[in-house]
Amino acid sequence: MVSTQSPPESERLNRRQAVSWAFYDWANSAFATTVIAGFFPIFFKQYWSAEAPVTESTFWLGAANSLASLLIVLLAPLLGAIADRGGARKKFLLAFAALGIVMTAALYGVGRGEWGWAVTCYVLALIGFSAGNIFYDALLVGVAGEHKLDIVSALGYSFGYLGGGLLFALNVLMTLYPGWFGLADAAEGVRVSFVTVALWWALFSVPLLLFVPEPPAPGRVSGLAAIQAGLAQLRSTFREVRRLRVVGAFLLAYWLYIDGVDTVIHMAVDYGLALGFPSDSLIVALLLTQFVGFPAAIAFGRLGERWGPRAGIFLALGVYILITVWGYFIRHPWEFYVLAAAIGLVQGGVQSLSRSLYARLIPAEKAGEFFGFFNMLGKFAAVLGPVLMGAVSLLTGDPRLSILSLLVLFIGGALLLARVDEAEGKRMAGTL
């Protein structure tokens, strides 16, 4: 006899909503891949600031990343609180995605040597990208039950790797063979690539906007009342984070290790350029990271379901420690390829399992605000990481020394994560 009972809430999964939610990762990962990790660092060095010394352009690139991160640090928790009380997570996501899309397209019009305008557009686009992710992450708890959080979170990252990788591959062809696309040269190929990223981001955001529901907001308010209620809720959440000590312990651990992860994402190509590796080799390495990352993120989601998300995070951090040490010694482009493959194996895993572990530890009805803290600490860490690498490179004249600064972040984060008790955290948050 077939059972007609509904699955328990912890097993809840609406496939259309889950896939639609994950498609936003497919959409905005084009920005992370083509712009943040790929073309912007190269174009900034070789086109917008071509006359500046290598160490100086590294410093300004790090400063641009840090400025955007600092602004997100200041805004994230408040924005999350307002969106929670106003039932407006999707509206905030749309607004910040629009900012990122428009500013990414605007990079097309920045001329050679105009590094100031390039930085301005990049910082605003990065704010749109980062702030939008606060509300994207917060929608996860409405899409999947507790036992499905790991796999749905991993699905988002795997979609991101595949979608971002496919567009990036096309963009690389546009720069290597501009004549195929009716373009004058590689520089025009890069500029047009920024426009394709904006269009891709806009198009594939549509499924989330159509099919992912806005979670219910208890005591929903709007306008000025939402801002006032958000401020009051923000003060309350500061107190709750102190009371929910497991959440606080996890956030501190995450703050450290995600700094290293984000710094690798933002600065890897710049580091390779500073070592004298050809830009074409670095682009191929980035593509390798994307296509290795697609199945690896899914595998980490399964690992999280079977062994728990914390075990998967520890595995990823161990690999990052080895990558950092080897990064100091590399001498040949083929070694950069190996490092890129290793990063692809663990990058999506550490990000997706961190998101799903955190979702277990927080009250679901305040997900926007708590994910505001989550993203705030990630971006606050990224304020320090790129500047630290840039400053060490500038002061010593040796970019190899800068990569070793990431060890303290990965090791410190792992030690603090060891003190996070998931069962106690779920009990304290009332999620058991």
N, C-alpha and C positions, 0 to 999 in steps of 0.2 A: 504494500500500500504506500503510495507517495504521500509524504508529509506536506501539509499545506501551511505549516507554521512559517512565519517570517524569520529570516536569519536574525541573530542577535545584533544589537546596535553596533557592537564592536566589529562585526563582519560586514557592515554596510558598505556597498559600493555601487554607485550608478555609473555604468561604463561610459555613457555618452558625456556625462558631466566630467568624469575623470579625464577622458581624452581631450575634451574641449579645454579643460583647465591646463592640461599639459601642453597644448598647442601654443599657449602664450610663451612658454619656454622656447619652443621652436621659433616663435616670432622674434623675441627680443635677444635671443642668443646670437643672432646675426650681428647685432651691435657689439656684443662682447667679443666675438671672434674677429670679424672684419675690421672693426674700428679700434676697440681697446687693445686687443692682443696683437693684431696684425698690422694694418696699414697706417694707423695714426702714428705709432712710434717711429716707423720708418720714414713716413712722409714728413713728420715733424723734424727729424734730423736732416733729411736729404733735400727738402724742398722749402718748408716754411722757415726753418732756422739754419739753412745750409751754410751760412757764413760763421756760425758760432762754433767754439770748440766742442768736442764730443762730451767732455765732462760737464760743461755748462748746459748743453741741451738736455742731458740726463737729469740735471738738477731741476730745470724748469718743467720737464715732463713729470717728475715726481711731485713737484709743487702743485701742478694742475690737478693730479689725482688726489692729492691730500686736501686741497681746497674744496673740491666737490664733496669729498668724504666728510669734511668738517661741517659743511652746511647740512648734510643729511643727519649727522650726529645731533645737531641742534633742533632739527625739525621732526625727526622720525617718531619719537614717542607721542608728541602732541598730535601729529597728523593721525596716527593710529587711534588715539583716544577719541578724536573728533569723528573719525569714520565709524568707530564702533557705536557711539551714541547716536549718530545721525543715520545709521544704516546705509552708509555711503561708500563702502569699500570699493565697489566697482566704479563709482563715479570718480573717486580719487585716482584709481588705477588708470582710468581713461585720460584724465587730465594730465597726469605726469607722463604717461606714454606719449601723448600728443606733443608735450614739450620735447621729449627725447627725439621723436620722429622729425619734428620741424628743425631742430638744431643740427641733427645729423645731416639732413638734406642741405642745410645752409653751408656745411663744410665745402660743398662743391664750388661755391663762389669765392672762397678765400684764396687770394693770389700768392704767388711765390714771394717769400720773405715776410709775409704778414703773419708772423708767429703769434702776435698778440690777439688778433682776431681768431686764429685757429684755437688758441687756448680758451678764449671766451666761449666759442661755440661748443667746444669739447666739454668744458666744465658744466654748461647748462644741459647738454645732452646726457652727461653722466648723472646729473641730478635727476633728470626725468627717468632714466633707466633704474637708478638705485631706489628712488622713492616709490616708483611703480611696483617694485618687487616687494615692498612692505605689504601692500594690499593683495598682491598675488599670493604671497606666502600665507596670509591670513585667511584666504578663501579655502585653503587646503582642508581645514577642520570641518568644513561644510560639505566637502566632496566625498570624504572617506571616513569610515569608522576606524577605531584605534588599531585593529589588527591589519588594516589595509594601508595605514599611513606610510610605512616604509616603501612598499611597492609603488604606490601612487606618486610619492615624492621622487622616487628614483625614475619613474616614467617621465616626469617633467624634465629631469636633467638629461635623460637619454634622448628625448625628443630635441632638447636644446643642442646636444652634441651633433645629432644627425642633421637637423635643419640648419644650424649655424655652419656646419661643415660643408653641406651641399652648396649654399650660397657663396661661402668663402672660396670653394673650388672654382666656381664660375668667375668670381672676382679675380682670382689669381690668373685664370686664363685671359681675362680682359687686360691684365697688365703685361703678361708674357707675350700675347699675340694680339695687340690692339687692332691690327688691321682686319682680323676676323670679324670684329664688331663695328667696323667703320670709325674707329677712334684714331686720333692723330699719333699718339705715343703712349708710353706707360703712365706718364703723369696724368693724362686725361683719363686713362683707364681707372686709376685710383680715385680720381674725383667723381667719376660716374658711379663707381662702386659705392660711394657714400649715399648716393641717391637710391641705388637698388636696395641698400640696407633699410632706408626709411620706408620704401614701398613694401618690402617684405614684412617689416615690423608691423605696419598698419594692416596689411591684408590678413595675416595670420593671428591677429588679436581678435578678429571678429567672432570665432567660435566661443571664446570665453564670454564675450559680451552678450551673446545670444543664448547660450545654453547653461552657463553656470549661475545658479541662483544667488542672490544677495542673502546672506544669513540673517535671521531675525535679530532685531536690535531691541532688547528690553527697554521700555520707557523711551522709545524713539523720539528724538527732537530734531529740529532743523534750524538753519540760519545761525544767528547770534547765540541762540539758546544751545545749539550743538557745540559751539566753541566754548561757552561757559561750562557746559556739562563735561566736555572733553578735558578742560583744565582741572575740574574737580576730580574726574576719574583718574587723570594722570597723577595727581597727588595721592589718591587712594592706592594706585598701583605701585608707586614708590614704596608705600608702607607694606603692600602685599609681597613685593619682591623681597623685602627684608624678612617678612614672616615666612615665606616659602623659601627656606634656606637652600633647598636642593636646586631650585631655579636659579638662585643667586650664584651657587657654586658652579653650575653648568655655564651660566653666562660668562663668568670670569674665565673658565677654561676655554670656552669658545672664543672669547675676546683675544686670547693669546694665539691659539693655533690658527684661527681663520685669518689673522694678520699675515701669517706666513703664506697661506694659500693664496690670498688676494694679491699679495706682493709678487708672488711668482707669476700670476696671471697678468698683472699690469706691467711687469718689468722684465719678463723673460726675453722678449725680442730685443729690447734695449740692451740687456746684458750681453746677448750674443753679438750685437753690433759693436759694442764696446770692446769685445774680445777680437774683433776683426773678422768674424764669420760673414760670408756673403749673405745678402738679404734674401736671395732666392732660396738658399738652404734653410734659412729660418722660417720662411713661409711654408716650405714643404714639411718642416718639423711641426708647425702649427696644425696643418692638415692631418698629419699623423695622429696628433693628440685628439682631434675631434673624432676621427673614425674609430680609434681605439676606445675612446670614452663612451661611445654609444652602447655597445654591449656590456662594457664594464660597469656602467651605472646601473643597468638592469640586474647584473650579477650581484652588486652590492645590495640592491633592494631585497633580493632573495636571501642573501646572507643575513641582512637585518631581521627578516622574518624568522629565520631559523635560529640564529645565535644571539640576536638582540643587536640594536643599533650601536651600543657602546663598543662591543667587540669589533665591529666593522670600522669604527672610527679609529680605534687603537691600531688596527692593521694599516690603515691609510697613513696615519701619522708616522709609523715606523718606516714606511716607504719614503715619505717626504724627508725624513732625517737622512736616509741614505742618499737621496737625490741631492740634498743640500751639500753634503760633504763631497760627493763626486763632482758637483757643479764647480767647486773651487779648483779642481784639478784638470778639467777638460781642456784639450788642446786641439781637437779636430772636429769638423762638422758632423762626422758620423756619430761621435759621442753625444752631440746635441740631439740627434735623432733618437738615440736610445733613451736619453733622459725624457724627451718628449713623449715617447711611448709609455714610459713608467709613470709620468704625470697623468697621462690619459687613463691609465688603469685605476687611479685612486682619486683624481680630482672630483669627479662627479659623485663618487661614493662618500667622501668625507662631507661634502656639501649636503647631499640629499639625506643622509642618515642624521646629520646634525639637525636638520629641519624637522625630521620626523620624531627624533628623540625629544626635542623641545616641545613639539605639539602635544606629546604625552604628558608633559609636566605642568601645563598651564590650563587655566579655566577656559573652556571653549568659547564662552560668551564674551570673553575679553581678548580674543585672539588677535584682533587688529592692533590693540595697544601693546600686548605682550610681544607680538612680532615687531612692533616698532622698537622696543628695547633690543630685541634680537638683532635687527638690522643696524640699530644705532651702535651697538658694541662692535659689530663687524666692521662698520665704517670708521668708528673711532680708532680701531686698531689700524686700519688702512691709512689713517692720517699719519701714523708714525712709520710704518713699514717702507713705503716708497721714498719718503724723505730721508729715512735712515740709510737706505741703500745709496741714494743720490749724494748725501752728505759724505758718507765714507769714501765713495768714489772720487768726489771733488777734493776732499782733504788729503787723501793718500795718493791720488793719481793712479790707483790700482783697483779696478772694478772687481777683481777676484776677491778681495777682502770683504767687499760689501755683502756677498752672498752668504758668508758664514754668520752674519748677524741674525739670520733666520733660525738658527739652531735653538737659540734660547726660547724662541716663541713656540716651536713645535714641541720641544722637551717640556717646557713649563706647562703648556696646555695639556699634554698627556698626563702629567703628574696631578694636575688639578682635576682632570676628568676622572681619574681613579677614585676620587672622593665623592663622586656623584652616585647616589643610591636611587635608581629609577623607581623601584617599588615604593619607597618612602615619598618620592616626589609626586607620584600619581595619587597616593593616599592623601597627601596634604592639599593637593589641588582639587580633591573631590572627584577624580576621574576614575576611580576604581568602582 
